[in-house]
Structure formats: C-alpha cells, structure tokens
Amino acid sequence: MEIAPSDRIILSMLQANARERLETIAAEAGVSVATIQRRIRAMKAEGVIAADVAQLSPAALGYPMSFVILVELERERIDQLDAFRRKVRAEPQVQQCYYITGDADFALIALARDMDDYQALTHRLFFDDSNVKRFRTSVVMDRSKVSLDVPLED
C-alpha cells in the first residue's frame, strides 16, 4: 500500500490519540471526513494500522516492576521455538517478546507485582521448561520512554 502525505498526517494523529475526532484529522490533512474514514478503513485492511489500543499504567494497576529478560534455549528447532512463543504469548505478564540474534534467542519485557510474583513467573516460563538453557534478567529502574510509535517522516 502506498502511503500518501495525507495518510502520514492521519497516522501521526492516530498514533498520538487513537480517538481523535475525524473532523479534526480531516481539517489537519486537508481532505474530507469521508476520505479520512475510507483511508483509515483501507489502512486497517492492509495491516498498516494494526490495532486501536489504550496505553495503561502498569504501576497504577498493581504491576510496579518491569523486567528485561534475555532467554537462551537449549535447542532451536522450529517446533521448539514455536512452543516457546506460544507459552510466552499466553502469559499475561509478558508484554513483548522478540526473537533475536546474538547470545540470547529471545528478549522479553515482563511485569510483576513484586519479586515473589516475578519468581513465580520465572518458574512458569523458564524453570518448568527443559528447553530453556538460561535466562538473564535486568530490573527496569525507570521507564524513560514507552512507545510503539513508528517514525512517519517522508
């Protein structure tokens, strides 16, 4: 899908506020509200807009601790990679999971209520999995930037 300059304006405004009024977007993009509706629908259909979500505060909801976890697997057969991905996707305390290159196979971003909660998470995800060779955890001291925004320069 080709992204027109007006689409970049639409996407920029929706990244900042997914509930922005269509009239406001139309005025900024210099097109009609009907065009905005059509372009948003098309960008959703093409997967350019993946989801409309609300960003929640983990601390306000009882998850004040965040962790970056690097996981190394014993074996990397496709079925074993898929099994680990399924387990991680099913775990609500894991916010993000990346299959990566380097010393580790996966990088996870996870939440916990406290260290006991984190320890229980490690048992569910790692200690009970014979294919997890090792994992290394870094405790997040400060959430300096949290975003899934994509740069929209021309």
OpenMM code with the backbone's topology and positions (N, CA, C; nanometers):
from openmm import Vec3, app, unit

residues = "MET GLU ILE ALA PRO SER ASP ARG ILE ILE LEU SER MET LEU GLN ALA ASN ALA ARG GLU ARG LEU GLU THR ILE ALA ALA GLU ALA GLY VAL SER VAL ALA THR ILE GLN ARG ARG ILE ARG ALA MET LYS ALA GLU GLY VAL ILE ALA ALA ASP VAL ALA GLN LEU SER PRO ALA ALA LEU GLY TYR PRO MET SER PHE VAL ILE LEU VAL GLU LEU GLU ARG GLU ARG ILE ASP GLN LEU ASP ALA PHE ARG ARG LYS VAL ARG ALA GLU PRO GLN VAL GLN GLN CYS TYR TYR ILE THR GLY ASP ALA ASP PHE ALA LEU ILE ALA LEU ALA ARG ASP MET ASP ASP TYR GLN ALA LEU THR HIS ARG LEU PHE PHE ASP ASP SER ASN VAL LYS ARG PHE ARG THR SER VAL VAL MET ASP ARG SER LYS VAL SER LEU ASP VAL PRO LEU GLU ASP".split()
positions = [
    Vec3(0.0844, -0.1179, 0.0000),
    Vec3(0.0000, 0.0000, 0.0000),
    Vec3(0.0886, 0.1238, 0.0000),
    Vec3(0.0581, 0.2155, -0.0893),
    Vec3(0.1323, 0.3408, -0.0933),
    Vec3(0.0764, 0.4356, 0.0127),
    Vec3(0.1665, 0.4968, 0.0897),
    Vec3(0.1280, 0.5890, 0.1965),
    Vec3(0.1432, 0.7317, 0.1445),
    Vec3(0.0298, 0.7992, 0.1267),
    Vec3(0.0285, 0.9369, 0.0771),
    Vec3(0.0628, 1.0341, 0.1909),
    Vec3(0.1016, 1.1570, 0.1565),
    Vec3(0.1292, 1.2566, 0.2614),
    Vec3(0.0114, 1.2761, 0.3577),
    Vec3(-0.1107, 1.2736, 0.3063),
    Vec3(-0.2270, 1.2884, 0.3954),
    Vec3(-0.2406, 1.1666, 0.4869),
    Vec3(-0.2004, 1.0478, 0.4384),
    Vec3(-0.2026, 0.9284, 0.5231),
    Vec3(-0.1059, 0.9425, 0.6400),
    Vec3(0.0095, 1.0035, 0.6135),
    Vec3(0.1080, 1.0235, 0.7202),
    Vec3(0.0512, 1.1146, 0.8286),
    Vec3(-0.0254, 1.2136, 0.7882),
    Vec3(-0.0905, 1.3023, 0.8862),
    Vec3(-0.1924, 1.2230, 0.9663),
    Vec3(-0.2723, 1.1427, 0.8984),
    Vec3(-0.3719, 1.0588, 0.9661),
    Vec3(-0.3029, 0.9680, 1.0670),
    Vec3(-0.1999, 0.8981, 1.0224),
    Vec3(-0.1292, 0.8030, 1.1089),
    Vec3(-0.0630, 0.8734, 1.2271),
    Vec3(-0.0033, 0.9877, 1.2018),
    Vec3(0.0608, 1.0631, 1.3094),
    Vec3(-0.0403, 1.1027, 1.4163),
    Vec3(-0.1547, 1.1515, 1.3717),
    Vec3(-0.2567, 1.1944, 1.4676),
    Vec3(-0.3161, 1.0745, 1.5429),
    Vec3(-0.3350, 0.9627, 1.4734),
    Vec3(-0.3897, 0.8439, 1.5401),
    Vec3(-0.2889, 0.7815, 1.6365),
    Vec3(-0.1583, 0.7903, 1.6042),
    Vec3(-0.0570, 0.7404, 1.6987),
    Vec3(-0.0606, 0.8209, 1.8273),
    Vec3(-0.0837, 0.9488, 1.8170),
    Vec3(-0.0876, 1.0345, 1.9353),
    Vec3(-0.2176, 1.0154, 2.0132),
    Vec3(-0.3278, 0.9913, 1.9411),
    Vec3(-0.4578, 0.9770, 2.0059),
    Vec3(-0.5485, 0.8973, 1.9126),
    Vec3(-0.5652, 0.7686, 1.9416),
    Vec3(-0.6446, 0.6812, 1.8561),
    Vec3(-0.7924, 0.7204, 1.8535),
    Vec3(-0.8343, 0.8076, 1.9453),
    Vec3(-0.9737, 0.8511, 1.9498),
    Vec3(-0.9916, 0.9936, 1.8963),
    Vec3(-0.8923, 1.0403, 1.8238),
    Vec3(-0.9012, 1.1756, 1.7671),
    Vec3(-1.0255, 1.1857, 1.6789),
    Vec3(-1.0931, 1.2971, 1.6845),
    Vec3(-1.2130, 1.3176, 1.6042),
    Vec3(-1.1773, 1.3198, 1.4557),
    Vec3(-1.2594, 1.2564, 1.3752),
    Vec3(-1.2359, 1.2513, 1.2308),
    Vec3(-1.2355, 1.3907, 1.1702),
    Vec3(-1.3195, 1.4788, 1.2227),
    Vec3(-1.3248, 1.6157, 1.1719),
    Vec3(-1.1920, 1.6883, 1.1947),
    Vec3(-1.1307, 1.6636, 1.3086),
    Vec3(-1.0018, 1.7258, 1.3400),
    Vec3(-0.8936, 1.6729, 1.2464),
    Vec3(-0.8938, 1.5429, 1.2230),
    Vec3(-0.7957, 1.4827, 1.1321),
    Vec3(-0.8163, 1.5354, 0.9904),
    Vec3(-0.9426, 1.5425, 0.9476),
    Vec3(-0.9736, 1.5909, 0.8126),
    Vec3(-0.9251, 1.7337, 0.7936),
    Vec3(-0.9467, 1.8186, 0.8936),
    Vec3(-0.9018, 1.9582, 0.8836),
    Vec3(-0.7499, 1.9655, 0.8740),
    Vec3(-0.6813, 1.8857, 0.9524),
    Vec3(-0.5346, 1.8858, 0.9519),
    Vec3(-0.4791, 1.8305, 0.8201),
    Vec3(-0.5446, 1.7254, 0.7669),
    Vec3(-0.4963, 1.6610, 0.6447),
    Vec3(-0.5443, 1.7325, 0.5181),
    Vec3(-0.6422, 1.8192, 0.5328),
    Vec3(-0.6931, 1.8922, 0.4167),
    Vec3(-0.7777, 1.8081, 0.3231),
    Vec3(-0.8458, 1.7086, 0.3780),
    Vec3(-0.9349, 1.6228, 0.2995),
    Vec3(-1.0687, 1.6097, 0.3726),
    Vec3(-1.1655, 1.5454, 0.3096),
    Vec3(-1.2983, 1.5318, 0.3704),
    Vec3(-1.2997, 1.4231, 0.4776),
    Vec3(-1.4006, 1.4294, 0.5635),
    Vec3(-1.4193, 1.3270, 0.6663),
    Vec3(-1.4408, 1.1907, 0.6001),
    Vec3(-1.5164, 1.1868, 0.4905),
    Vec3(-1.5393, 1.0601, 0.4194),
    Vec3(-1.4075, 1.0011, 0.3690),
    Vec3(-1.3181, 1.0864, 0.3207),
    Vec3(-1.1865, 1.0393, 0.2749),
    Vec3(-1.1075, 0.9830, 0.3921),
    Vec3(-1.1125, 1.0509, 0.5065),
    Vec3(-1.0431, 1.0014, 0.6263),
    Vec3(-1.0974, 0.8636, 0.6638),
    Vec3(-1.2276, 0.8489, 0.6661),
    Vec3(-1.2883, 0.7198, 0.7003),
    Vec3(-1.2427, 0.6111, 0.6028),
    Vec3(-1.2431, 0.6428, 0.4737),
    Vec3(-1.2010, 0.5468, 0.3713),
    Vec3(-1.0541, 0.5083, 0.3895),
    Vec3(-0.9686, 0.6065, 0.4118),
    Vec3(-0.8245, 0.5802, 0.4256),
    Vec3(-0.7963, 0.4983, 0.5521),
    Vec3(-0.8637, 0.5307, 0.6609),
    Vec3(-0.8440, 0.4526, 0.7850),
    Vec3(-0.8890, 0.3085, 0.7636),
    Vec3(-1.0035, 0.2900, 0.7018),
    Vec3(-1.0544, 0.1551, 0.6740),
    Vec3(-0.9546, 0.0782, 0.5863),
    Vec3(-0.9029, 0.1437, 0.4813),
    Vec3(-0.8062, 0.0783, 0.3919),
    Vec3(-0.6772, 0.0442, 0.4649),
    Vec3(-0.6287, 0.1358, 0.5496),
    Vec3(-0.5035, 0.1096, 0.6218),
    Vec3(-0.5206, -0.0015, 0.7250),
    Vec3(-0.6392, -0.0144, 0.7817),
    Vec3(-0.6660, -0.1283, 0.8713),
    Vec3(-0.6697, -0.2577, 0.7919),
    Vec3(-0.7354, -0.2563, 0.6774),
    Vec3(-0.7455, -0.3766, 0.5941),
    Vec3(-0.6083, -0.4231, 0.5456),
    Vec3(-0.5181, -0.3288, 0.5174),
    Vec3(-0.3837, -0.3617, 0.4693),
    Vec3(-0.2863, -0.3937, 0.5828),
    Vec3(-0.3288, -0.3755, 0.7075),
    Vec3(-0.2414, -0.4041, 0.8216),
    Vec3(-0.1488, -0.2901, 0.8580),
    Vec3(-0.1632, -0.1744, 0.7940),
    Vec3(-0.0820, -0.0580, 0.8298),
    Vec3(-0.1194, -0.0128, 0.9711),
    Vec3(-0.2484, -0.0089, 0.9994),
    Vec3(-0.2977, 0.0162, 1.1355),
    Vec3(-0.3284, -0.1207, 1.1943),
    Vec3(-0.2479, -0.1623, 1.2908),
    Vec3(-0.2591, -0.2968, 1.3465),
    Vec3(-0.3657, -0.3072, 1.4558),
    Vec3(-0.3866, -0.1985, 1.5324),
    Vec3(-0.4822, -0.2051, 1.6428),
    Vec3(-0.5115, -0.0653, 1.6944),
    Vec3(-0.6260, -0.0503, 1.7555),
    Vec3(-0.6613, 0.0715, 1.8289),
    Vec3(-0.6592, 0.0317, 1.9762),
    Vec3(-0.5650, 0.0882, 2.0528),
    Vec3(-0.5483, 0.0437, 2.1911),
    Vec3(-0.5388, 0.1623, 2.2866),
    Vec3(-0.5573, 0.1334, 2.4156),
    Vec3(-0.5337, 0.2304, 2.5207),
    Vec3(-0.4048, 0.1899, 2.5913),
    Vec3(-0.3179, 0.2854, 2.6165),
    Vec3(-0.1936, 0.2566, 2.6875),
    Vec3(-0.2219, 0.2717, 2.8368),
    Vec3(-0.2066, 0.1637, 2.9119),
    Vec3(-0.2367, 0.1618, 3.0541),
    Vec3(-0.1100, 0.1778, 3.1367),
    Vec3(-0.1261, 0.2243, 3.2599),
    Vec3(-0.0140, 0.2388, 3.3517),
    Vec3(-0.0007, 0.1109, 3.4342),
    Vec3(0.1066, 0.0329, 3.4134),
    Vec3(0.1241, -0.0899, 3.4918),
    Vec3(0.1258, -0.0627, 3.6424),
    Vec3(0.1957, 0.0408, 3.6848),
    Vec3(0.2052, 0.0712, 3.8284),
    Vec3(0.0682, 0.1021, 3.8876),
    Vec3(-0.0130, 0.1767, 3.8155),
    Vec3(-0.1462, 0.2116, 3.8651),
    Vec3(-0.2363, 0.0895, 3.8763),
    Vec3(-0.2021, -0.0163, 3.8027),
    Vec3(-0.2833, -0.1378, 3.8048),
    Vec3(-0.2174, -0.2511, 3.8826),
    Vec3(-0.1207, -0.2154, 3.9674),
    Vec3(-0.0624, -0.3144, 4.0576),
    Vec3(0.0602, -0.3870, 4.0066),
    Vec3(0.1189, -0.3406, 3.8978),
    Vec3(0.2408, -0.4012, 3.8435),
    Vec3(0.3522, -0.2968, 3.8376),
    Vec3(0.4093, -0.2620, 3.9529),
    Vec3(0.5098, -0.1560, 3.9550),
    Vec3(0.6477, -0.1979, 3.9043),
    Vec3(0.6711, -0.3271, 3.8865),
    Vec3(0.8039, -0.3745, 3.8459),
    Vec3(0.8027, -0.4205, 3.7004),
    Vec3(0.9063, -0.3802, 3.6270),
    Vec3(0.9256, -0.4237, 3.4884),
    Vec3(1.0632, -0.4881, 3.4765),
    Vec3(1.0729, -0.5832, 3.3839),
    Vec3(1.1961, -0.6587, 3.3663),
    Vec3(1.2268, -0.6764, 3.2181),
    Vec3(1.3553, -0.6745, 3.1849),
    Vec3(1.4026, -0.7132, 3.0530),
    Vec3(1.4713, -0.8477, 3.0736),
    Vec3(1.4243, -0.9481, 3.0026),
    Vec3(1.4741, -1.0848, 3.0237),
    Vec3(1.5282, -1.1392, 2.8914),
    Vec3(1.6527, -1.1835, 2.8932),
    Vec3(1.7140, -1.2481, 2.7771),
    Vec3(1.7111, -1.3982, 2.8003),
    Vec3(1.6569, -1.4720, 2.7052),
    Vec3(1.6374, -1.6163, 2.7203),
    Vec3(1.7186, -1.6898, 2.6137),
    Vec3(1.7942, -1.7878, 2.6593),
    Vec3(1.8694, -1.8738, 2.5682),
    Vec3(1.8103, -2.0135, 2.5750),
    Vec3(1.7756, -2.0675, 2.4594),
    Vec3(1.7183, -2.2015, 2.4535),
    Vec3(1.8273, -2.3059, 2.4318),
    Vec3(1.7987, -2.4275, 2.4772),
    Vec3(1.8904, -2.5402, 2.4591),
    Vec3(1.8967, -2.5789, 2.3116),
    Vec3(1.7796, -2.5904, 2.2483),
    Vec3(1.7689, -2.6294, 2.1081),
    Vec3(1.6787, -2.5299, 2.0366),
    Vec3(1.7091, -2.5060, 1.9071),
    Vec3(1.6327, -2.4071, 1.8304),
    Vec3(1.5600, -2.4686, 1.7115),
    Vec3(1.5064, -2.5869, 1.7287),
    Vec3(1.4238, -2.6426, 1.6210),
    Vec3(1.2961, -2.5602, 1.6118),
    Vec3(1.2378, -2.5558, 1.4923),
    Vec3(1.1211, -2.4707, 1.4693),
    Vec3(1.0055, -2.5056, 1.5632),
    Vec3(0.9840, -2.6342, 1.5894),
    Vec3(0.8745, -2.6725, 1.6784),
    Vec3(0.9011, -2.6258, 1.8220),
    Vec3(1.0272, -2.6237, 1.8634),
    Vec3(1.0605, -2.5782, 1.9975),
    Vec3(1.0511, -2.4261, 2.0088),
    Vec3(1.0919, -2.3560, 1.9036),
    Vec3(1.0754, -2.2101, 1.9011),
    Vec3(0.9269, -2.1749, 1.9079),
    Vec3(0.8466, -2.2443, 1.8294),
    Vec3(0.7021, -2.2179, 1.8291),
    Vec3(0.6387, -2.2492, 1.9644),
    Vec3(0.6834, -2.3549, 2.0290),
    Vec3(0.6297, -2.3903, 2.1618),
    Vec3(0.6619, -2.2801, 2.2626),
    Vec3(0.7838, -2.2280, 2.2577),
    Vec3(0.8204, -2.1200, 2.3497),
    Vec3(0.7391, -1.9942, 2.3187),
    Vec3(0.7251, -1.9616, 2.1909),
    Vec3(0.6436, -1.8446, 2.1528),
    Vec3(0.5003, -1.8577, 2.2035),
    Vec3(0.4415, -1.9758, 2.1881),
    Vec3(0.3035, -1.9970, 2.2348),
    Vec3(0.2927, -1.9759, 2.3855),
    Vec3(0.3895, -2.0285, 2.4594),
    Vec3(0.3866, -2.0152, 2.6048),
    Vec3(0.3981, -1.8685, 2.6457),
    Vec3(0.4860, -1.7959, 2.5803),
    Vec3(0.5067, -1.6544, 2.6124),
    Vec3(0.3836, -1.5716, 2.5746),
    Vec3(0.3251, -1.5994, 2.4583),
    Vec3(0.2036, -1.5271, 2.4165),
    Vec3(0.0887, -1.5485, 2.5138),
    Vec3(0.0829, -1.6659, 2.5736),
    Vec3(-0.0256, -1.6988, 2.6664),
    Vec3(-0.0043, -1.6382, 2.8052),
    Vec3(0.1149, -1.5887, 2.8329),
    Vec3(0.1465, -1.5338, 2.9658),
    Vec3(0.1109, -1.3857, 2.9709),
    Vec3(0.0096, -1.3476, 3.0496),
    Vec3(-0.0338, -1.2074, 3.0528),
    Vec3(0.0715, -1.1097, 3.1055),
    Vec3(0.1646, -1.1555, 3.1862),
    Vec3(0.2649, -1.0653, 3.2423),
    Vec3(0.3777, -1.0334, 3.1443),
    Vec3(0.3835, -1.1029, 3.0325),
    Vec3(0.4817, -1.0720, 2.9286),
    Vec3(0.4159, -0.9740, 2.8321),
    Vec3(0.4727, -0.8537, 2.8245),
    Vec3(0.4176, -0.7510, 2.7366),
    Vec3(0.4708, -0.7619, 2.5944),
    Vec3(0.5979, -0.7971, 2.5809),
    Vec3(0.6605, -0.8033, 2.4498),
    Vec3(0.7555, -0.9220, 2.4450),
    Vec3(0.7693, -0.9796, 2.3261),
    Vec3(0.8610, -1.0905, 2.3050),
    Vec3(0.9233, -1.0737, 2.1676),
    Vec3(1.0552, -1.0778, 2.1632),
    Vec3(1.1291, -1.0626, 2.0385),
    Vec3(1.2215, -1.1825, 2.0197),
    Vec3(1.2188, -1.2424, 1.9019),
    Vec3(1.3144, -1.3453, 1.8628),
    Vec3(1.4344, -1.2695, 1.8083),
    Vec3(1.5520, -1.2882, 1.8679),
    Vec3(1.6664, -1.2027, 1.8387),
    Vec3(1.7899, -1.2833, 1.7990),
    Vec3(1.8893, -1.2119, 1.7464),
    Vec3(2.0194, -1.2719, 1.7183),
    Vec3(2.1124, -1.2398, 1.8350),
    Vec3(2.2260, -1.3069, 1.8384),
    Vec3(2.3245, -1.2799, 1.9425),
    Vec3(2.3292, -1.3930, 2.0441),
    Vec3(2.3727, -1.3607, 2.1656),
    Vec3(2.3902, -1.4617, 2.2701),
    Vec3(2.2582, -1.5218, 2.3167),
    Vec3(2.1516, -1.4444, 2.3138),
    Vec3(2.0206, -1.4923, 2.3574),
    Vec3(1.9341, -1.5200, 2.2346),
    Vec3(1.8302, -1.5990, 2.2548),
    Vec3(1.7367, -1.6302, 2.1470),
    Vec3(1.6128, -1.5408, 2.1514),
    Vec3(1.5715, -1.5025, 2.2718),
    Vec3(1.4537, -1.4180, 2.2886),
    Vec3(1.4822, -1.3072, 2.3887),
    Vec3(1.4188, -1.1931, 2.3666),
    Vec3(1.4192, -1.0827, 2.4643),
    Vec3(1.2739, -1.0581, 2.5010),
    Vec3(1.2474, -1.0568, 2.6311),
    Vec3(1.1114, -1.0361, 2.6811),
    Vec3(1.1049, -0.9089, 2.7647),
    Vec3(0.9909, -0.8427, 2.7608),
    Vec3(0.9593, -0.7349, 2.8533),
    Vec3(0.8435, -0.7880, 2.9362),
    Vec3(0.8623, -0.7920, 3.0673),
    Vec3(0.7613, -0.8525, 3.1547),
    Vec3(0.7325, -0.7625, 3.2746),
    Vec3(0.6168, -0.7838, 3.3336),
    Vec3(0.5718, -0.7088, 3.4511),
    Vec3(0.5567, -0.8031, 3.5701),
    Vec3(0.5670, -0.7461, 3.6909),
    Vec3(0.5391, -0.8237, 3.8120),
    Vec3(0.4931, -0.7294, 3.9223),
    Vec3(0.4172, -0.7854, 4.0140),
    Vec3(0.3686, -0.7078, 4.1293),
    Vec3(0.4817, -0.6838, 4.2303),
    Vec3(0.5677, -0.7853, 4.2451),
    Vec3(0.6805, -0.7779, 4.3379),
    Vec3(0.7773, -0.8900, 4.3014),
    Vec3(0.8831, -0.9070, 4.3777),
    Vec3(0.9835, -1.0089, 4.3438),
    Vec3(0.9278, -1.1500, 4.3569),
    Vec3(0.8382, -1.1746, 4.4516),
    Vec3(0.7763, -1.3071, 4.4618),
    Vec3(0.6949, -1.3387, 4.3367),
    Vec3(0.6234, -1.2395, 4.2873),
    Vec3(0.5451, -1.2558, 4.1654),
    Vec3(0.6379, -1.2828, 4.0469),
    Vec3(0.7511, -1.2118, 4.0415),
    Vec3(0.8475, -1.2345, 3.9343),
    Vec3(0.9062, -1.3760, 3.9436),
    Vec3(0.9362, -1.4186, 4.0639),
    Vec3(0.9899, -1.5539, 4.0819),
    Vec3(0.8898, -1.6585, 4.0329),
    Vec3(0.7626, -1.6407, 4.0621),
    Vec3(0.6599, -1.7338, 4.0132),
    Vec3(0.6551, -1.7330, 3.8607),
    Vec3(0.6689, -1.6151, 3.8010),
    Vec3(0.6718, -1.6034, 3.6552),
    Vec3(0.7898, -1.6816, 3.5970),
    Vec3(0.9073, -1.6692, 3.6586),
    Vec3(1.0247, -1.7410, 3.6071),
    Vec3(1.0055, -1.8917, 3.6160),
    Vec3(0.9383, -1.9366, 3.7197),
    Vec3(0.9124, -2.0810, 3.7307),
    Vec3(0.8187, -2.1262, 3.6194),
    Vec3(0.7128, -2.0493, 3.5940),
    Vec3(0.6182, -2.0864, 3.4877),
    Vec3(0.6843, -2.0876, 3.3504),
    Vec3(0.7649, -1.9866, 3.3235),
    Vec3(0.8204, -1.9720, 3.1891),
    Vec3(0.9516, -2.0461, 3.1664),
    Vec3(1.0370, -2.0510, 3.2666),
    Vec3(1.1738, -2.0979, 3.2434),
    Vec3(1.2095, -2.2264, 3.3170),
    Vec3(1.1906, -2.2296, 3.4476),
    Vec3(1.2345, -2.3457, 3.5243),
    Vec3(1.1555, -2.4712, 3.4888),
    Vec3(1.0295, -2.4547, 3.4512),
    Vec3(0.9474, -2.5696, 3.4146),
    Vec3(0.9636, -2.6093, 3.2680),
    Vec3(1.0557, -2.5451, 3.1952),
    Vec3(1.0775, -2.5720, 3.0527),
    Vec3(1.2177, -2.6291, 3.0346),
    Vec3(1.2252, -2.7560, 3.0003),
    Vec3(1.3564, -2.8219, 2.9861),
    Vec3(1.4361, -2.7671, 2.8674),
    Vec3(1.3718, -2.6927, 2.7772),
    Vec3(1.4443, -2.6374, 2.6626),
    Vec3(1.5038, -2.4993, 2.6923),
    Vec3(1.4772, -2.4419, 2.8086),
    Vec3(1.5385, -2.3138, 2.8444),
    Vec3(1.6741, -2.3434, 2.9076),
    Vec3(1.7785, -2.3017, 2.8387),
    Vec3(1.9150, -2.3255, 2.8861),
    Vec3(1.9494, -2.2298, 2.9991),
    Vec3(1.9206, -2.1008, 2.9775),
    Vec3(1.9463, -1.9999, 3.0810),
    Vec3(1.8675, -1.8747, 3.0473),
    Vec3(1.8510, -1.7909, 3.1467),
    Vec3(1.7904, -1.6595, 3.1243),
    Vec3(1.8607, -1.5587, 3.2133),
    Vec3(1.8674, -1.4360, 3.1647),
    Vec3(1.9292, -1.3266, 3.2391),
    Vec3(1.8273, -1.2141, 3.2498),
    Vec3(1.8173, -1.1600, 3.3701),
    Vec3(1.7159, -1.0585, 3.3962),
    Vec3(1.7800, -0.9263, 3.4337),
    Vec3(1.7264, -0.8190, 3.3787),
    Vec3(1.7605, -0.6842, 3.4223),
    Vec3(1.6326, -0.6212, 3.4760),
    Vec3(1.6422, -0.5628, 3.5930),
    Vec3(1.5276, -0.4944, 3.6519),
    Vec3(1.5239, -0.3530, 3.5964),
    Vec3(1.4093, -0.3117, 3.5487),
    Vec3(1.3929, -0.1769, 3.4944),
    Vec3(1.3870, -0.0790, 3.6111),
    Vec3(1.4779, 0.0163, 3.6115),
    Vec3(1.4833, 0.1155, 3.7193),
    Vec3(1.3899, 0.2333, 3.6907),
    Vec3(1.3722, 0.2659, 3.5608),
    Vec3(1.2895, 0.3799, 3.5229),
    Vec3(1.2384, 0.3563, 3.3813),
    Vec3(1.1112, 0.3833, 3.3600),
    Vec3(1.0524, 0.3731, 3.2265),
    Vec3(1.0673, 0.5099, 3.1597),
    Vec3(1.1833, 0.5356, 3.1020),
    Vec3(1.2141, 0.6660, 3.0447),
    Vec3(1.1345, 0.6946, 2.9178),
    Vec3(1.1076, 0.5915, 2.8402),
    Vec3(1.0251, 0.6061, 2.7204),
    Vec3(0.9542, 0.4731, 2.6963),
    Vec3(0.8244, 0.4807, 2.6797),
    Vec3(0.7456, 0.3629, 2.6463),
    Vec3(0.6603, 0.4001, 2.5263),
    Vec3(0.6830, 0.3320, 2.4155),
    Vec3(0.6123, 0.3693, 2.2936),
    Vec3(0.6174, 0.2559, 2.1940),
    Vec3(0.5165, 0.2479, 2.1125),
    Vec3(0.5194, 0.1615, 1.9957),
    Vec3(0.5048, 0.2460, 1.8692),
    Vec3(0.5245, 0.3785, 1.8836),
    Vec3(0.5130, 0.4688, 1.7709),
    Vec3(0.6143, 0.4351, 1.6629),
    Vec3(0.5741, 0.4550, 1.5389),
    Vec3(0.6602, 0.4334, 1.4230),
    Vec3(0.6918, 0.5702, 1.3632),
    Vec3(0.8203, 0.5990, 1.3318),
    Vec3(0.8526, 0.7275, 1.2681),
    Vec3(0.7783, 0.7406, 1.1350),
    Vec3(0.7275, 0.8601, 1.1081),
    Vec3(0.6466, 0.8818, 0.9878),
    Vec3(0.7024, 0.9901, 0.8972),
    Vec3(0.8342, 1.0073, 0.8967),
    Vec3(0.8943, 1.1060, 0.8074),
    Vec3(0.8742, 1.0627, 0.6636),
    Vec3(0.8811, 1.1590, 0.5728),
    Vec3(0.8723, 1.1297, 0.4287),
    Vec3(0.9953, 1.0568, 0.3822),
] * unit.nanometer
topology = app.Topology()
chain = topology.addChain("A")
for resn in residues:
    res = topology.addResidue(resn, chain)
    for name in ("N", "CA", "C"):
        topology.addAtom(name, app.Element.getBySymbol(name[0]), res)
